[in-house]
């Protein structure tokens, strides 16, 4: 059964208590990992909750053939949280190292040299983004103008044009992060930042991805969080007004994409299609788990080894772009689609850590895998708070990119490692362009030791952009 058919067969009266109970348990397990009430982490918790709730609904309530894996899926989340707690406890002693004297730090943020360096990176990222968007528009078109933006979004990222998306996403996030950071640090908006912000938002709006605007919220949250941590500010990290605007924007854009799809595919009941598809997509956050353990019982048919994990999830993402290794015929998500539907689609469902652990390491190994993944998650979320940064821009970029990147870990490990490569390549180009700008405009680089151009290259090799 397809996940959409499963969603249509759900009894809301029985499913609602399950998802609420599982969601509450997820909040209790991971609330210590959050940076506040409006942390994007809670979107991850929601996605994980649906994956668990689907199997609880099937196994415990007996709504379909039971597979007995509900306890395993739930335990993977518990162990993930346990691993994160272990990392948090180990890093507790140095947790506040990122915080410095508020007055001195504010002065650094508002210094002309610091702003010039930030503007140089901002301009470079925007220029590269505009170039990538132009090439995409001329060669394969923009998904938002297609009859079915969701299908077209997949098409424009295939046949070698996926490189454009791997450039666009890091550039968009970099631009938004710097715009929001400079806006709060200086207390004003300049014409340059307004233009760069507009370009980044256009890139998101033409993408055709229902959750595209989540990237803008991530950048906004982590830029404000960074300044609050650096200055020990008690000011609200994210105003409630901004949350409301972000929520309306994210949901509204998702509905708009579904409306375009309904009109483009000649659906008779457009509003009904939009609403049903939207809620079915929420339930389908756990589609990888559903296909693997329930519909199709793929756990009996798909066999891999730990060496496959090393090759496919770690070595290929880093070495294949350099043509040292060749890409495999498909990812784990591709393989799930192939086994389930008899055809290999681009991307496929996000397998989730529970499926990855079981597929590559078996049930017992999968539990260990999820624990280690949680430890990595907790470490990357907190380690930046234990390192006193020497260069402001390098610290900001590292903090913003890493905290968004780690949100991919429980959904798809390949998505995490592949994202690292995307940012390494893209931000390297941005830094080179920024260095050229400094030569064209010498006033941008009068104090190279203060701007830390060389040091800002180092941390960007360890983070990635978000992709939603």
C-alpha positions in Angstrom: 0.0 0.0 0.0 1.3 3.5 -0.9 1.8 5.9 2.0 -1.0 8.2 0.6 -3.4 5.3 0.6 -2.4 4.4 4.1 -3.0 8.1 5.2 -6.5 7.9 3.6 -7.3 4.7 5.5 -6.4 6.2 8.9 -9.1 6.6 11.5 -8.5 10.2 12.8 -10.1 9.4 16.2 -7.6 6.7 16.8 -4.6 8.2 15.1 -4.8 11.6 16.8 -4.2 10.3 20.4 -1.2 8.2 19.1 0.5 11.1 17.3 -0.1 13.5 20.2 1.3 10.9 22.7 4.3 10.1 20.6 5.0 13.8 19.9 4.9 14.7 23.6 7.3 11.9 24.3 9.6 13.2 21.6 9.5 16.7 23.1 10.3 15.3 26.6 13.2 13.3 25.2 14.8 16.1 23.3 13.9 19.3 25.0 17.3 19.6 26.7 18.9 19.7 23.2 16.9 22.7 22.1 17.8 26.3 22.0 14.4 27.5 23.0 10.7 27.2 22.2 11.0 28.1 18.6 14.1 26.0 17.7 13.8 24.4 14.2 14.7 21.2 16.2 11.0 20.8 16.9 10.2 20.4 13.2 12.6 17.4 13.3 10.8 16.1 16.4 7.5 16.3 14.6 8.9 14.4 11.6 10.3 11.7 13.8 7.1 11.5 15.7 5.0 10.7 12.6 7.5 7.9 11.7 7.0 6.3 15.1 3.3 7.0 15.3 2.6 5.2 12.0 4.0 2.0 13.3 2.4 2.3 16.7 -0.9 2.8 15.0 -0.4 -0.3 12.8 1.2 -2.6 15.4 -0.4 -1.6 18.7 -3.9 -0.8 17.4 -3.8 -3.6 14.8 -5.1 -1.4 12.0 -3.1 -3.4 9.4 -0.9 -6.5 9.4 1.4 -6.2 12.4 5.1 -6.4 11.8 6.2 -6.0 15.5 8.7 -3.2 14.7 7.0 -0.4 16.6 9.1 -1.0 19.7 12.3 -1.0 17.6 11.4 2.3 16.0 10.5 3.9 19.3 13.7 2.6 20.9 15.9 4.1 18.1 14.5 7.6 19.1 15.1 6.9 22.8 18.7 5.9 22.2 19.2 8.8 19.8 18.2 11.1 22.6 20.4 9.2 25.1 23.4 9.6 22.8 22.7 13.4 22.5 22.5 13.6 26.3 25.9 11.9 26.7 27.5 14.5 24.4 25.8 17.3 26.2 27.0 16.1 29.6 30.6 15.8 28.3 30.6 19.3 26.9 28.8 20.9 29.8 31.9 22.4 31.4 32.8 24.5 28.4 29.3 25.4 27.4 29.5 29.1 27.8 32.8 29.7 26.2 31.2 31.4 23.1 30.0 34.2 25.3 32.2 37.2 25.6 32.0 40.7 27.1 28.8 42.1 25.6 30.0 45.7 25.1 33.3 44.6 23.4 31.5 42.1 21.2 28.8 44.6 20.1 31.6 47.0 19.2 33.2 44.3 17.1 30.0 43.5 15.3 29.4 47.2 14.5 33.0 47.9 13.4 33.4 49.1 9.8 36.1 46.5 9.1 33.8 43.7 10.3 30.9 45.0 8.3 33.0 45.3 5.1 34.2 41.8 5.4 30.6 40.5 5.9 29.4 42.6 3.0 32.1 41.2 0.8 31.0 37.6 1.5 27.4 38.7 1.2 27.9 40.2 -2.3 30.0 37.2 -3.5 27.3 34.7 -2.4 24.6 36.8 -4.0 26.5 37.1 -7.3 27.1 33.3 -7.4 23.4 32.7 -6.6 22.2 35.0 -9.4 24.5 33.3 -11.9 23.2 29.8 -10.9 19.6 31.0 -11.1 20.2 32.5 -14.5 21.8 29.3 -15.8 18.9 27.3 -14.5 16.2 29.6 -15.9 17.8 29.5 -19.4 18.7 25.8 -19.5 15.9 23.9 -17.7 13.5 26.6 -16.5 12.2 27.4 -13.1 10.0 24.8 -11.3 7.4 27.4 -10.1 6.3 28.1 -13.6 5.7 24.4 -14.5 2.2 22.8 -14.4 3.4 20.6 -11.6 6.2 22.4 -9.7 7.0 19.4 -7.5 7.6 17.1 -10.4 9.5 19.8 -12.3 11.7 20.4 -9.3 12.9 16.8 -9.5 13.4 17.1 -13.3 15.5 20.3 -13.2 17.9 18.6 -10.7 18.6 15.6 -13.0 20.8 15.1 -16.0 23.8 16.9 -14.6 21.8 20.0 -13.5 21.8 18.9 -9.9 25.1 20.8 -9.5 23.1 24.0 -9.8 21.0 23.1 -6.8 24.1 22.1 -4.8 25.3 25.7 -5.5 22.0 27.5 -4.9 21.2 26.1 -1.5 24.4 27.0 0.3 24.4 30.5 -1.3 20.8 31.1 -0.3 21.5 30.1 3.3 24.7 32.1 3.5 23.0 35.2 2.2 20.0 34.9 4.5 22.2 34.2 7.5 24.4 37.3 6.9 21.4 39.6 6.2 19.7 38.6 9.4 22.9 38.8 11.4 23.9 42.2 10.1 20.4 43.5 10.5 20.3 42.7 14.2 24.0 43.5 14.9 23.7 47.0 13.4 20.0 47.7 14.0 19.3 48.8 10.5 18.7 47.5 7.0 20.8 48.8 4.1 19.9 48.9 0.4 22.6 46.2 -0.3 21.1 43.8 2.3 17.6 44.4 0.9 18.7 43.5 -2.6 20.6 40.4 -1.4 17.6 39.3 0.7 15.3 39.7 -2.3 17.5 37.6 -4.5 17.6 34.8 -1.9 13.9 34.9 -1.4 13.2 34.7 -5.1 15.5 31.6 -5.2 13.4 30.0 -2.6 10.0 31.0 -4.1 10.8 29.6 -7.6 12.2 26.3 -6.2 8.9 24.5 -6.2 9.7 22.8 -2.8 6.8 22.9 -0.4 9.1 23.5 2.6 11.4 25.9 0.9 10.7 28.8 3.3 11.8 26.7 6.3 15.4 27.6 5.2 14.7 31.3 5.7 13.4 30.6 9.2 16.4 28.5 10.0 18.7 31.3 9.0 16.7 33.9 10.9 16.7 31.8 14.1 20.4 30.8 14.2 21.6 34.3 13.2 19.6 35.8 16.2 20.6 32.9 18.5 24.2 33.5 17.7 24.1 37.1 18.6 22.2 36.4 21.8 24.8 33.8 22.9 27.7 36.1 22.0 26.4 39.1 23.9 24.6 37.1 26.7 21.5 39.1 25.7 18.3 38.4 27.5 16.3 39.7 24.6 14.0 37.2 23.0 15.9 35.2 20.4 12.9 35.2 18.0 9.9 37.5 18.5 6.5 35.9 18.5 5.5 38.2 15.6 8.3 36.7 13.5 7.1 33.2 14.4 3.6 34.0 13.2 4.9 35.5 10.0 7.1 32.6 9.4 4.4 30.1 10.1 1.9 31.8 7.8 4.6 32.1 5.1 5.7 28.5 5.3 2.2 27.0 5.3 0.9 29.4 2.8 3.7 28.7 0.3 3.2 24.9 0.7 -0.5 25.4 0.0 0.3 27.5 -3.0 2.6 24.8 -4.5 -0.1 22.2 -4.0 -2.7 24.5 -5.6 -0.5 24.9 -8.6 -0.1 21.2 -8.8 -3.9 20.6 -8.5 -4.6 23.1 -11.3 -1.8 21.8 -13.5 -3.0 18.2 -13.2 -6.7 19.3 -13.7 -7.9 18.2 -10.3 -11.7 18.7 -10.0 -11.7 19.5 -6.3 -8.7 21.8 -5.9 -9.3 22.8 -2.3 -10.0 19.2 -1.2 -6.9 18.0 -3.0 -4.7 20.6 -1.4 -5.9 19.9 2.1 -5.9 16.1 1.8 -2.4 16.1 0.2 -1.0 18.5 2.8 -2.1 16.4 5.7 -1.1 13.2 3.9 2.3 14.6 3.5 2.6 15.2 7.2 1.8 11.6 7.9 4.2 10.6 5.1 7.2 12.0 7.0 7.6 8.4 7.9 7.2 6.9 4.5 10.7 5.3 4.5 9.9 3.5 7.7 6.4 2.5 6.5 7.7 1.0 3.2 10.7 -0.7 4.8 8.9 -2.4 7.7 5.3 -2.6 6.7 4.2 -2.2 3.1 6.4 -4.5 1.1 8.3 -5.7 4.1 11.5 -4.6 2.5 13.5 -5.5 5.6 13.2 -9.1 4.3 14.4 -8.2 0.8 17.0 -5.5 1.1 20.3 -6.6 2.4 23.5 -4.5 2.9 26.6 -4.7 5.0 28.5 -2.2 7.2 31.0 -1.9 4.3 28.1 -0.7 2.1 27.4 2.0 4.6 31.1 3.1 4.6 31.1 3.2 0.8 27.7 4.6 0.0 27.1 7.0 2.9 30.6 8.3 3.7 33.2 7.7 0.9 31.0 8.4 -2.1 29.7 11.8 -1.0 33.2 13.0 -0.4 35.1 11.3 -3.2 32.6 10.9 -6.1 32.4 14.7 -6.8 36.2 14.5 -7.3 35.7 11.6 -9.6 37.9 9.4 -7.4 34.9 7.0 -6.9 31.9 6.4 -9.1 28.4 7.0 -7.9 26.4 3.9 -7.1 23.3 3.1 -9.1 21.1 4.5 -6.4 20.9 5.7 -2.8 19.0 3.8 0.0 16.0 6.0 -0.7 16.3 5.1 -4.4 16.5 1.4 -3.6 13.4 1.6 -1.4 11.5 3.1 -4.3 12.8 0.5 -6.6 11.9 -2.4 -4.4 8.6 -1.0 -3.5 7.3 0.3 -6.8 9.5 -1.5 -9.4 11.0 1.8 -10.5 13.9 3.9 -9.3 12.9 7.5 -8.8 15.3 10.3 -8.1 15.8 10.7 -4.4 13.2 8.4 -3.1 11.9 8.6 0.5 14.2 9.7 3.3 15.1 6.3 4.9 15.5 7.7 8.5 18.1 6.5 11.0 15.9 3.5 12.0 15.9 2.1 8.5 19.6 2.9 7.9 20.6 1.2 11.1 18.6 -1.9 10.4 19.5 -2.1 6.7 23.3 -1.7 7.1 23.9 -3.2 10.6 20.9 -5.3 11.6 18.5 -4.7 14.5 21.1 -4.8 17.3 23.6 -2.8 15.2 20.9 -0.4 14.3 20.3 0.5 17.9 24.0 1.1 18.4 24.0 3.2 15.2 21.1 5.4 16.4 22.9 6.0 19.7 26.1 7.0 18.0 24.1 9.2 15.6 22.5 10.9 18.6 25.9 11.5 20.2 27.2 13.1 17.0 24.0 15.2 16.9 24.5 16.4 20.4 28.2 17.0 19.9 27.8 19.2 16.8 24.9 21.1 18.4 26.9 22.0 21.5 30.6 21.9 20.6 30.5 25.3 19.1 29.5 26.7 22.5 32.7 25.3 24.0 35.1 27.0 21.6 36.0 30.6 22.1 36.0 32.0 18.5 38.9 34.1 17.3 37.2 35.5 14.2 33.6 36.7 14.2 32.6 35.9 10.6 34.1 32.4 10.7 32.4 31.7 14.0 29.0 32.9 12.7 29.1 30.8 9.5 30.3 27.7 11.3 27.5 28.1 13.9 24.8 28.8 11.4 25.6 26.1 8.9 26.4 23.3 11.4 23.3 23.8 13.5 21.1 23.5 10.4 23.1 20.7 8.9 22.8 18.4 11.9 19.0 18.5 11.6 19.4 16.2 8.6 21.1 13.4 10.6 18.0 11.4 11.8 16.4 11.7 8.4 19.1 10.7 6.0 22.8 10.3 6.8 23.7 10.6 3.1 21.9 14.0 3.1 24.2 15.1 5.9 27.5 14.0 4.3 26.4 15.2 0.9 25.5 18.6 2.3 29.0 19.0 3.8 30.5 18.6 0.3 28.0 21.1 -1.2 29.0 23.7 1.3 32.8 23.0 1.0 32.7 23.5 -2.8 30.3 26.4 -2.9 31.7 28.4 0.0 35.2 27.9 -1.3 34.1 29.7 -4.5 32.4 32.4 -2.4 35.6 33.0 -0.5 37.7 33.2 -3.7 35.2 35.7 -5.1 35.3 37.7 -1.9 39.1 37.8 -2.0 38.9 39.1 -5.6 36.5 41.8 -4.5 38.9 42.9 -1.8 41.6 43.4 -4.4 39.2 45.4 -6.6 38.2 47.5 -3.6 41.3 47.8 -1.4 39.4 49.6 1.4 37.6 46.2 2.0 40.8 44.7 3.1 42.9 47.3 4.9 43.2 45.2 8.0 43.4 41.6 6.9 44.4 40.4 10.3 41.1 41.8 11.7 38.9 40.4 8.9 40.4 37.0 9.2 40.0 36.1 5.5 42.2 33.1 5.8 40.7 31.8 9.0 37.1 32.1 7.6 38.0 29.5 5.1 38.9 26.9 7.7 35.5 26.3 9.4 33.4 26.3 6.3 34.9 23.0 5.4 33.0 21.5 8.3 29.4 22.6 7.7 26.6 22.5 5.2 23.5 24.2 4.1 20.0 23.1 4.9 17.8 21.3 2.4 14.2 21.0 3.0 
